[in-house]
Amino acid sequence: ILQKALAEGIVFVEVKTRADESLTPAESVITPAKKTKLNRAARYFLTIHNIENRPYRFDVVTVVLGQAGPVQIRHYENAFVP
């Protein structure tokens, strides 16, 4: 998890990388269980830093290395709501 502080809150970013997307798109591996774990980790981070009242969101960045073409990077802002 990466995080950065913004004026409107904190952004936690999950980055997924794939060699190609022939079998599974990178963004499809963010399962409900993974979302729960990410939310739990984010809330822990906010608590230990005493900023649990700050708004936060989850973004997902996918990187496809593109063996058959150029690297593709996609950024999904507010990708899911905890």
Phi and psi in degrees as a GROMACS rama.xvg file:
@    title "Ramachandran Plot"
@    xaxis  label "Phi"
@    yaxis  label "Psi"
@TYPE xy
-107.643  150.985  LEU-2
-141.045  149.669  GLN-3
-141.825  144.246  LYS-4
-87.3196  132.869  ALA-5
-120.532  163.168  LEU-6
-57.9414  -35.8717  ALA-7
-90.5829  0.650788  GLU-8
148.911  -160.099  GLY-9
-114.928  140.285  ILE-10
-112.675  123.605  VAL-11
-100.25  130.898  PHE-12
-119.844  123.953  VAL-13
-98.614  126.872  GLU-14
-111.287  127.73  VAL-15
-121.01  132.068  LYS-16
-121.109  139.207  THR-17
-134.292  148.13  ARG-18
-69.916  -39.0617  ALA-19
-157.529  172.875  ASP-20
-113.269  25.0218  GLU-21
-64.3557  -31.163  SER-22
-101.897  -47.0695  LEU-23
-142.74  124.983  THR-24
-61.51  142.534  PRO-25
-57.7213  -40.0471  ALA-26
-70.4871  -17.4725  GLU-27
-75.8878  -8.96396  SER-28
-86.8822  3.23919  VAL-29
-86.5542  86.2674  ILE-30
-79.5688  166.131  THR-31
-55.7525  -38.1914  PRO-32
-64.9965  -39.9556  ALA-33
-65.4604  -40.9197  LYS-34
-60.6351  -41.0896  LYS-35
-62.3202  -44.6377  THR-36
-63.8522  -41.7144  LYS-37
-63.7425  -42.9334  LEU-38
-63.8106  -42.0542  ASN-39
-62.043  -43.4932  ARG-40
-65.2071  -40.2222  ALA-41
-64.7757  -44.9014  ALA-42
-64.5831  -36.1977  ARG-43
-63.6096  -46.0866  TYR-44
-56.9395  -47.6509  PHE-45
-62.5003  -39.4382  LEU-46
-67.2295  -47.9663  THR-47
-69.3394  -21.1427  ILE-48
-97.5467  7.54979  HIS-49
55.8273  42.0649  ASN-50
-131.618  32.904  ILE-51
-64.9979  -13.3537  GLU-52
-88.8901  -4.60005  ASN-53
-73.9569  140.13  ARG-54
-68.1114  151.96  PRO-55
-148.045  162.449  TYR-56
-146.639  167.332  ARG-57
-117.047  125.527  PHE-58
-109.76  156.397  ASP-59
-125.79  132.632  VAL-60
-116.232  127.667  VAL-61
-111.751  140.216  THR-62
-125.272  120.022  VAL-63
-111.048  118.717  VAL-64
-68.0996  -19.5459  LEU-65
66.9649  62.7484  GLY-66
-61.2926  -27.9058  GLN-67
-101.068  7.77672  ALA-68
-176.766  -165.188  GLY-69
-71.5681  159.124  PRO-70
-63.5138  137.754  VAL-71
-114.858  128.958  GLN-72
-122.469  125.655  ILE-73
-124.066  138.275  ARG-74
-119.313  119.994  HIS-75
-107.142  103.39  TYR-76
-75.2683  142.032  GLU-77
51.0312  49.5523  ASN-78
-62.118  -32.8305  ALA-79
-154.062  157.734  PHE-80
-108.52  128.859  VAL-81
